């Protein structure tokens, strides 16, 4: 799996203990799908011990309980594997500022530096190529494009990353058809 392919992308989704790394929320699950062109070439998934309790209302959303993450690796332990999986690929997330905020906070905590990767937001891209679509949530795009995601995989990192990968490919094709600049979907350029 070459890390420096110009058409390599890694779609990332996270599950967390809450909405804000600034308020102490942490990652509890990472799911990632590597694409070369339009082909899935690998997947990465792991639970992460957040070193704090997961609030019950959050557990009800993603189904990840405290007992599931106790004994799992801490973020700093899985970071080298995650970075090796990503290589130099551009990252893609749905609502990328959320995922990127958590990834940068956790990576800063572990290494004192943020991730160097460029990051594309499929919400921004969706708004750009589907301006008449009322909502640009993952569920709305799943319905719009007819992407299948089993209910037990929804709100789990790998299941949502797989769905986002399919949506990315469809949005990218639409952007190319419309002559739109994909760079407008980036939230952060490579350092």
C-alpha positions, -999 to 999 in steps of 0.1 A, spaced: 0 0 0 21 30 -12 18 59 11 27 86 -14 4 78 -43 -11 111 -56 -45 96 -57 -45 81 -22 -71 92 3 -79 81 38 -115 85 50 -116 89 87 -144 88 112 -143 90 150 -165 82 179 -159 103 210 -169 109 246 -186 142 237 -184 172 213 -154 192 225 -118 182 229 -113 216 246 -136 205 273 -118 172 279 -137 150 255 -116 122 240 -117 97 211 -132 62 219 -130 47 184 -112 54 151 -123 40 117 -105 47 85 -108 35 49 -79 39 25 -87 45 -12 -64 45 -42 -85 62 -69 -119 46 -64 -106 13 -49 -106 4 -12 -71 -8 -5 -73 -11 33 -92 -4 65 -81 5 100 -104 3 131 -98 3 168 -114 11 200 -95 36 222 -94 39 259 -103 76 265 -90 75 301 -123 89 312 -159 78 315 -182 79 285 -214 98 294 -245 77 292 -263 99 266 -232 96 244 -231 58 249 -267 57 236 -256 73 203 -227 51 193 -233 21 216 -197 21 230 -197 16 267 -170 20 293 -166 -17 296 -159 -19 259 -129 5 261 -114 -5 294 -81 -23 285 -81 -10 250 -50 10 239 -47 47 247 -45 70 217 -8 75 220 -3 37 217 -23 35 184 -10 67 169 21 52 152 -2 25 135 -27 51 125 0 74 110 16 45 91 -19 36 77 -24 72 66 11 77 52 10 110 33 -25 107 21 -50 135 22 -76 127 49 -114 130 43 -141 133 69 -178 142 71 -178 174 92 -140 174 91 -136 202 116 -150 179 143 -128 149 135 -97 171 128 -102 189 161 -101 157 180 -72 142 160 -52 173 164 -59 176 202 -50 139 208 -19 141 185 -7 173 202 -12 156 236 9 126 224 36 143 203 32 181 208 25 185 171 -8 184 151 -12 160 122 5 173 90 -21 160 66 -44 180 44 -81 173 53 -111 174 30 -146 180 44 -174 162 26 -199 186 41 -183 215 23 -179 195 -8 -216 185 -7 -227 221 -3 -206 230 -32 -218 204 -57 -254 198 -43 -265 233 -34 -302 225 -36 -300 196 -12 -317 209 19 -295 191 44 -259 179 41 -258 155 71 -243 121 66 -278 106 69 -291 129 42 -263 121 18 -267 83 25 -303 87 15 -296 109 -15 -270 86 -30 -286 53 -19 -256 43 1 -262 12 22 -251 12 58 -264 -15 81 -281 1 112 -257 -16 136 -228 1 118 -243 36 118 -226 58 145 -197 34 146 -164 47 132 -157 21 106 -193 19 93 -195 57 90 -160 58 74 -172 33 48 -203 53 40 -183 85 38 -159 68 14 -188 60 -9 -202 95 -6 -167 110 -13 -164 91 -45 -198 103 -57 -192 139 -46 -158 139 -62 -173 126 -95 -199 154 -94 -173 180 -86 -153 169 -116 -184 169 -139 -192 204 -127 -156 216 -130 -155 225 -93 -122 229 -75 -119 202 -48 -95 225 -29 -125 244 -17 -135 214 4 -102 215 23 -102 226 59 -65 226 64 -36 224 39 -6 202 44 20 220 66 
